[in-house]
Amino acid sequence: MQHSQTHLRTRPIGAGYLRAFEAVARHLNFRAAAEEMALTQSAVSRQIQSLEDEVGVPLFLRHTRAVELTSAGAQLLLSVQQALPRIDGAVRQIRQSAGRKTVALTTFASFASMWLIPRLEAFQRDNPDIDIRIDASDSAVDLDVADVDLALRYGPPESMPPGSVRLFGEHLTPVASPWLLKSNPPIRKPEDIARFTLIEAGDAHRTHLEWLTWRRWFEVNGLTKSQPRRWLYFNYAYQMVQAALTGQGVVLARSALVAESLASGDLVEVLPRQRMESPMAYWLLVSPRSAGRPEIQAFGAWLQVQAGATREAIGDGPDPDTLDDLS
């Protein structure tokens, strides 16, 4: 079969022949590919020829007893091997969720790990017919276009869209594991903190989260020149808290994310009088397309009950100016 530049096309190819192409490329044999696909060998051969016509170049070198990928075929195979499993996975998920009640939500990874997931078992126990799908990503999604029902976000009030539900605020407080404190001289005043390794986000000084830094805590406490024994940096809040739980240093923690660890005694608030207020809060956003579904309303109501318990635990009162109903 001859191909030339005149056969090259600019429109997207039809995707129907790609599965036959992948099977032939994997087996390097038309007969084996045909048996796998429950087709005749001639049918598979016709599909590959049609695909080559659409692409405009040969994808295989035909030998007497076998075939061999051309460089163009090898290039196409790389993309096909990535695309087909993703398509199959999406179809499998669609089939599984067809006719079922599903709540799809997005939130940032640390909040999912430290606050949401530990509480989910209670909701699932009381609502066994509702499936939950969590997308834990630090990239905000547009609820007007994304396939997501709810978003749990973190930010100041002025950054939230109308209709956002304030779940709770936070303050920042130094915390450490009790056995780290027992093996070191006591912390009685802010300057004593500098004797310890201090844990914080490595990119906090380069982002809008600078108020979460130890530098700001030192400034608030009149210790602008203080430097700790050493620094330990991480990308995510849950990594920072995990390091503190294992006694690797003191972390300036967000109260809402460590409330359970403080209540259990796994972490200790070392200077409770030096808590620092944060301008940030945690918010619930509901997609307009999803707000009327009973399962979304049930999950939203459950979230607000959980948020109420967190507000009580950290001493944060509700803000009536930013609280809205889901109904």
N, C-alpha and C positions, 0 to 999 in steps of 0.2 A: 504493500500500500504506500503510495507516494503522498508526501505532505510538503507543503511549501509555505512561504510567508503569506501567500495569497489566501491560504486557508485559515489564517489566524483571525479570531473574532474578538470583538470587544465586549459583547454582552455576556452576562453570567451564564455559566453552563447549567443544564438541568442536573439535578442531584440524583436522579433515579438510578444512574449506572454506577454510582460511587461504591455501593456495597459489593457489587460484582467485581469492581476493580480492586477493592481491598482484599477480597477473598483470593483472587488470582495472584495478587502480589504477595500474599502471605504464603500460599502454597507453591507459587511459581509453576502452576500446573492447571490447565483449564478443566481437565476431567475431575480432579480433586475438588476444585472450587464448585463445579456444577453439582457434584454429589452433596456437598455441604449445603448448597442453596436449594436442593431438590429441583434443579432445572436440568435441561439437556445441555450437553457440551456446546452444541451449536448456538443455543440461546445465549449462553454466557459469552461466547465468541462474538455474537452480534452486538451485545451490550458494550463490550470493550471496544469494538470497532466504531460504534456510534459515539462513544465517549472520546475516542481519539479524533474523530471527525470534528467534534465540538471544540476540543482543546486546540486542535490544529497541528499537533506533532505526535509521533509515535510514543506510546507509553511502555511498550514491550518489544523486545526483539524475539521473534519466533524462531525457534530451532526445531529440529525434527522430533525430539522427545521432551522438550522442556521450553520454557520461556524465561526471559531475563528482563529485568527492569532497565529501561533507559534512564539517563540522568534526569530527564523530565518526569518520568514515572516515579523515580525515587523522591523527587521534590514534592510531587503531588501526594505521595503516600504519607509523608510526614504530617501534612495537614489533615488528611483523611483519617489517619489513626487517632488524631486528637479530637476531631469533630464528631465522628460517629459514636464513640462512647458517651460524649456529652449529650448528643441528641437522644440516644437510647435511655440515658439516665433521666432526662427530662420527661420523656414519654412514660417511663416507668413510674415516675413520681405523680404525673397527671393521672395515670390509671389508678394508682393506689388511693389518691385523694378524691377521685370522682365519687360524688354522692356523700362525702363525709364532711363533717364540720371541722374547719381548720382555721387556726389563728396564726397568721404570719406576722412576725414582728422583727424589727431591726433595732439594734442598740450597740454601743461600743463594747469592746471585748472585756474590759475590766469590770464594767457594771454587770454584764452577763455572768461572769465568773463569780463575782463576790456578793452580789445582791440578788439577782433574779434566779439563777439556777438553783441555789440552795433552798429556795422557797417553792419551786415549781411542783414538787411532789405533792404538796397539799392540794393545789388546784387540780392536778391530774387525778388524784384520789376522789375528789368530789365531782369531777366532770370527766368520767372515763370515755365519753363519746366525742370529746373534742381533741383533735390533734394540734400540736404546737410545732411551729417551724421558726427557728431563731436564726437570724443572720447577724452574727457578731462581727461588725466591721466598724472601723473608726471613720469611714467615709459616709457622710450624710446622704440619704436618698430622698428623692422628690416623691412624696406620698401621692401626688396627683397623677403620676405616671408609672411608678414602680408597683410591682406585684407584692405589695406589703400592706397589711391592715393597720398596724400600730408602729409607732417609733417611740423609744425611750431615749431622751436626749439630755445633754448636760450643757448648761450655758447660763448667762445672765438673762434677766427678764426681757431686756430690750432686744435680744436676738431671737426670741421665740415668736412664731406666727400667731395671729388671733386664734382663739379657741384652745390654746395649749393649756393643759392641766398641770399645775404645779404639784408635784408629789412631795418634795421636801427640799430644804436647803442643806447647808452644811457649815461646819467650822473645821479648822485645821488644828491638829493637836499632836505633839510629839508622843509616840508610843514605842514600846520596846517589849521584848519577851521578859517574863519575870526572872528567868534564870540568868539572863545577861545582866540584869540589874543586881542580882544577888552576888555576882562574881566581880563586881566593880564598886568603887566608892559611890555613895548615894548621890542622886541628883536632887539638889535642894533649890537651886536658883538657875536662871537661864544660862549663865556663863558656864555652868557645869556640863552642859550639853557638848561643848567643844572637846571634851575628853573622849568622846565616842566617835566611831565611824558613823557618818550621816548618809542616809539613803535618800535619793531623789531621782526624778526623771531627767535623763540626760539631755533632752531637748527643751526643757521647760523655759530656759532663758532665751530661746530663739522662737518661742511661740507666744500665743495670747494667754498662756497659763502661768505667767511669771509670778502671779500672786500665790502660787502653790509652792514656791521655792523656800529653802532655808534662808537664803539671803534676805528675803522680805521679812521672815520671822525674826531674824537677828536685828534688822533695822527697827521693827516695831518694838523690840525689847531693848533698844539702845546699845546694841552690840555690833556696830557697823564694821568693826575691824576683826571680828572673831573668825577664826578658821578652825575647822575640826581636825582631828587627828588624821583622818583620811576620808575620801569620798567613795561612794559606791553608787553607780548609775545604772538605771534600767529604763526600758522603753515603756512599760505598762505599770499601772498602779497595782495590779494583782501580783506582779513580780516583786515590786518594792515591799509589799506587805508580807509576801512569803519569805523574803530575806529577813525581815524583822522577826517573823515567827520562829525562824531558825537561829536567832541570836546573832545575826551578822551586823547589826547596827540599830540605830534609832531612825525611824521614818516619821516625817511630818505627814500624818495620815488624814484622809478625808473621813470625817466622823461617821457618815452614813455607811461607808464601805467597811468599817472595822467595828461597828456597833456590836455585832455578834461575838467577835473575838474578844472585845473588852468585857462583855457580859459573862463569857465563859472563863475569863481569867487567862486566856492564851496570850493576850497582850495587856499591857498596863499603860495607862495614861500617866506619863511621868511628871508633867507639870500642868495639872488641870487649870490652874489660874492663868496660864499663859496661852489659853486657846485663842486662835486668831479667826476672826470672822471672814467668810468667803463671800464674794459677790455672786457666786455660782449657785445654781439649783438644778434639780432633776425634774424632768418634764415628761408628760405623756401627750403624744400627738396621735390623733385618729384620722385615718384616711376618710375623706368624705364619701367614697364609694362603699366603705365598710361599716360606717357608723350605725346603720340600722339593723345589722345582723345580730340576732340574739347572742351568739357565741362571742362576738366582739364586745357587746355590752357586758356580758358576764365576766369576761377576762378583765375588762377595764375596771369594773366594780371591784373585782378581787385585788387588782393592783392598788387601788386606792385604799382598801382596807390594810394591805401590807404596808403601804406608805404611811398610814396613820400610826402603825406600830413603830415604824422607824422614827417618825417625828417625835413620838413620846420618848423613845430610847435616847435620842440625841438632844432632847430639849428644844425642838424646833416647832414653833407654832404654825398653823396654817395661815396662808395669806389670802384673805377673802377677795382681794382685788385681782388675783390671778387664778382663782379656782373656778373652773367651769364644769358643768355636768356633761356627761356623754349623751344624754337624751336630747 
